[in-house]
Amino acid sequence: MLRAIAHALVTVNALVAMLHPIAASGCDPGFFTIAHMAFASPSARSASPLRIGVIGAGMAAKPHLASLAELTAAGVAEVGWVVGRDAQRLGLVPAPAGAQLTTRLDDVMQDPDVAAVLVLTPPHTHLDIVRRAAQAGKNVLVEKPLEVDLARAEALVDTCDAHGVTLSIMLQHRLRAGPVALRALLASGALGDLTGASATVRWWRPQSYYHAQPGRGTLARDGGGVLITQAIHTLDLLLGFIGLPERVTGAAHTSSAHQMECEDSASALLHYPGGIAATVRATTAAWPGHAERIEIDATLGSATLESGALTVQLMDGNTMTAGVDQGSGGGADPMGFDHAPHRAVLQDFFEAVRTGRAPAVTGRSALGVHRVIAAIVESAQTSEAIDLTRVKV
């Protein structure tokens, strides 16, 4: 069974390399057929570029802008506007050719040719901006997290649904080749029944990181610390592999390594039916920063995913690898990672807007990880296990 899956992945990659030049240049090819079961059609590639607006020109914009430069060159999209708060800082942004720079959000919202916007501003601003975009009929891709708490995240998703606009979120790790292959493997049953799992994010952030922007690491601006800002990607992947737990027990604190309002270290036990458990550990106080890691144990073998690279060992002697180490930004440089998965999410989002289908990474699908993060924090505050079975996500 494993050989059949591996052969299928090789075939998919070969087809994508032949049919999809952008995928062949380095983005994760597996998702085009496994995660979403769709190639970019010739008609979509030859259609006029999708005009978009970029809202936010801070640190989070860097991989987006690098991806947009490549997608613009490929004729997939064109950037009409880049919006920033500071005109002087905005002038230093490497905006794609032809983009207009502005400090006025209205310039984007009132442009009838803009079909979609990327919201790359701090988390506490997302809901208000997305409301304006949805009311203006603009499709939206938002940088993670959706918002600072679960209630605001749900309101953001519901707003887009109410106005009939497409909503995606930048959880780009989902479209790395390793996670795509692991999802396919788990769906095939080749690993057998789950016996346990773990997710570990041992990253490092110097104190200067938290001082670099006003409010970073606070509830008001970010909604939390390491869980919602750094570990959200890895926790989201874990939940995508094994599902939402029934109960959550958590602990969180701010270590002596940092001076900040929210947690820089957290641990959790995720309880599943039959006594199965998954552990979570996340910190930004682990010098010098290590690759994030997910381990899944099952009755027929085990799987390890580290910084995008997958290794599978089966009891019958077969082994499988998929993906490569694409960097994690886990050290002092938070942007030290490959932007190709960003490009994959953006391209899929643009094609979803153009064709009217759902994107591979929907906004609503991110509510699960938001709910679990909220439960970990609540459990840490109350010293009680939090029951998730009564909550519909």
N, C-alpha and C positions, 0 to 999 in steps of 0.2 A: 504493500500500500504506500509506504513511504517513497519507494522508487517511482511509483506512478505519479505521486504528487510532485516530486522533484523534477521528473520529466515534464510534467505539465507546466511548472514554473519556467523551465528553460525554454519551452516552446512559446510561452507567453512573452518572455523577454525578447526572443528573436523576432516575434511578430511586431512587438512594439518598436523595436529598433528599426524595423523595416517601414512601419506605417506611421510612426510618430517621431519626427526628428528631434523635438524638444526632449522627449523622454529619453531618447538614445543618448543625448548629450550629458546625461548624468542624473536626472531625477528618477525616483523609484518607479520602475516600470510595472511591477506586479499589480499595483492598484488599478491600473487602467482596465484590467479584466476581472481581477479577483475581488477587489474591494468595491468596485462599481460596475463591473461587467459592461464596460463601454469603451470603445476607441473614439478618438476625435474623428469625425467623419470628414471626407474631403470637402463637402459643402461647408461644414463649420470652419475648416481651416481657410477656405477661400472667401468666407464672408468678410464684410468690412469689420475692422477692429472695434471692439467694445470700448466705448469712451467711459472712463472712470475718474473719480476724484479720490485723492488720498488726504485723509484728515488726521493730522498729527505728524510731526517731523522730528520726533525725539529718537532715543536709542532704539526703540522697537521698530522703527521704520527702516532701519538699515537692510535687513534681509528681504523685506518687501520691495524696497526700491531696487535692489540688485536683481530680484526676480522680475520685476516689471520692466527693467531695461531689456532683459532677454526676451520677454514676451512681446514687448513693443517691437523689437527688431524682427521677431518672427511673424508680426502682423496679427497677433492674437488680441492685443489690447492697445489702447492709446491713453495716456494720462493727460486729462484735460486740466486738472488743478491739483496743486499741493497746498494744503492749508496748514499754517503754523501760527502760534501765538506771538512769536517774536520775529519781526521783520528782518533784523540783522542776522539772527540765527538761521532763519529760513533761507537767506541768500547763500548759505554754505551747504545747503542740502543738494546731493547729487541727483537732481530730478531728471527723469527721462526727457529726451529732446521733445520740444513742443509744449511742455507743461507750463502752465501759468502759475506763478507763486502769489499767494494772497493770505492775508490775516483775517479775511471775512468769510465766515461759514456760509453766509447767504450766497456768495458767488457760486458755490457748488450746488446748493439746494435749488437755486433759481435757474440753473442751466438745464434746459430741457433735453439736451443731448447727452447728459451724464446718465448712464443707465445703472451704475453701481458705485458705491463708495466703500473704501476701506477705512475703518475706524481704529486708529492706532494711538489714541490718546490714553491717559491714565484711566484705570478701571472705573473710578467714581464718576467719570463723565459719560460713560458709554450709553446709559439708558436715555438721557436727555438728547444726545446726538442721534441715536438710533430712532427715537420717536420722531424727530424732525425729518430724518431721511425717509422713514416709512411713510410719513404723511405726504412727503413730496414724491412718493412713488419710486424711490431709489432702492435697489437691492443692496444688501449689506453683508460685508465680511468684517467681523470684529476680532481684534486681537484678544487672546485669552488674558484673564478670565472674562466671562460674560459681563459680570458686574461684581460689586463688593460683597454682596450677600445673596442668599438663595432667593429671597423675595424679589429683589430687583432683577436678578437673572431671569426669573420666571416672567416678570413683567416685560422685560426686553423681548423674550421669545414670543410671548402672546401678542405684543404690539406688531411684530412683523407678520404673524399669522393673520391678525385682524385686518391688516392693510394689503395682504396678498403679495408681499414681497419676499424674495428668497433671502434666507439668513444662513450664513456659514460662519465658522469660527476657526481661528488659526491654532488647531491642535495637530500640527504637522507631523508629529511622531507617528500618528496612525498610518501615514502613507509611506513610511520608510519600508524598504524591501523586507527587512527582518520581521517586523510586526505583521506585515501583510502575509508572509509565509506562515508565521505561527498561527494566525487566525485560521488560515486554510487547513493547517495540520490539525488543529483542535476540532474544527468542524468535521473533518474526515473520520474522527474517532481513533486515529492511529496511536494517540498517546494513552488511550484508555480512560479510566475514571480518575478525576482529580483526587489527590490525597492531601495536597497542601500547596501553598504558594507564598512568595515574599516579594516585596518591592523595596529597594534601597536607593536612596538619593543622598549620597555623602558629598556635598558640594562645599565650596568655600567662597565667601564674600567678605572682603575687607570692610572695616568700618567706613572707609571712604565711599564705598558703594551706596550705603544708606544715607550718607550726607550729600551725595552728588545731586539729588533732586529733593526739593522740599516735600515732606510728607511720605517719602518712601519708607515702607515697612510699618505704616500706620493703618489703623482700621478705616479712618475717614477716606484716605486716598486709595489704598490697595485692597482693603477688606481683610487683611491678615498678613502673615509672614511667609515662611518657607512653604507651607502647604498650598496656598492659593497662587503664589507667585512662581515658585520653582518646581515643586514636586507635582504640580497638577498634571503635567504631561505624562509622567511615569505612572501615577495613580490612575489616570484616565485609561492608559493602555492596559493596566492590570484588570480593571473593571470590564474592559472590552473583551478580555480573554476569558474571565471566569464569572462575570456577572456581578450584580449588586448583592451585597451581603444582607442577611436578615437583621443582624445587630452589629453595633460598632462600639468598641471600648477604646478610649484614647487618652493620651497624655501629651502635654505640650508645655514648653517653658522657653524663656529667653536665657541663653547661657551667658556666662561672664565674658565670652568672646565679643559680644556686641552690646551696644547701647541703643535700644530700639523699643518701640511700644509692643510689637507683636512677637510671636514665637519665631525663634531661629532653629528650634529643634522640636520634633514631634514624633511620636510613635503611636501605633494603633494595632489592635487586633480586630480583624474582620471575621465575623462568625457566619458560617454557611450551614445549610442543612446537614444533618448526620454528624455533627461535631467537627466538620472540616473547618480549618481556620487559615487565614492568610495574614501575614505580618507586614507592617509598613513602618519604615524608619526614614525620616527625612531631616536633613540639617544643612545649614550653610556655615557650620562651624567646624568643618572637617578639612583641615589643611593637608595638602595643597589643592584639594578638590579631586574627586574620583568619578569614574564613569558610573552613571546610573545603571541599575541592574534589576532585572526581574527573573525570578526562578519559579518554575512550575514543575511540580512533581505529580506523577500519575501512575496508574497501575501497570502501564506498558513502557514507561520510559520517563525521561525528564527533558526539560527545555530551559535554556539560559539565554536571556536577551541582554546584551550589554552595549549600551551606546549605539543601538541600531543593528548590531551584529548578532545573529541567531546561531546557536549551536544546539542540536538535538541528538540525544543518545537513546536508542531503543533497546529493549531487553533482548530482541532477536539479533542484536549485533549491528544493525544498520545505524548509520549516523547521517546527519544532514546539517549543512550550513547554508545560511542565506543572509544577504545584506553585508554591509561593511561598517566599520566604525566611522560615523559621520560627525564625531565631536559632540560635546554636550553643553559647552559653556559652563562647565562645572567648576572651573578655577577662577582666578582673579579676572579673567576676561569673559564677561557674561555672553559675549557675542562670538565666542570661539567655536562655531559649528558651521557645517555645510548648509547653504541656503536652498539646495535643490528640493528638499521636501516642502519648503515654503512655496516654491515655484509650482510644484505639483498641486498643492491645495488651491493656489490662485488660478491656475489654468482650469482645473476642474470646476471651480466656482464660476468662472467666466462662461464656460461651456454650459453649465447648468442654467445660468441666466439666459443665455442665447437660445437654448432649446426648450426651456420650461420644465426640465426635470429637477429632482432634488439633488443637491450637492452631495458628494461623498462624505463630507463632514458637516452635518447639520447643526444648527444652533441648539435645537431641542435635545440632540443626543449628548450635549455637554452638561445637561442638568443633572445627570447621574453623578458625575464626579463632584459637582458643586454640592449635591446633597450629602455625599460621604464626607467631604471636607467639613461641612457645617456640623455633621454629627461627631466627627473627631474632636472639633473644638468644643462643642457642647459637652461631650463626655469628659473632656479634660477639665472643664469648669465646674461640672457637677459631681464628678467622681462616680457617675452612673453609666451603665450601658444604654445606648440609644437604639430604640427599635425602629427599623426602617420599613418594616412590612406594612405599616399603616399609611405609608406615604406613597402616592402615585407620582412617578417621575416620567 
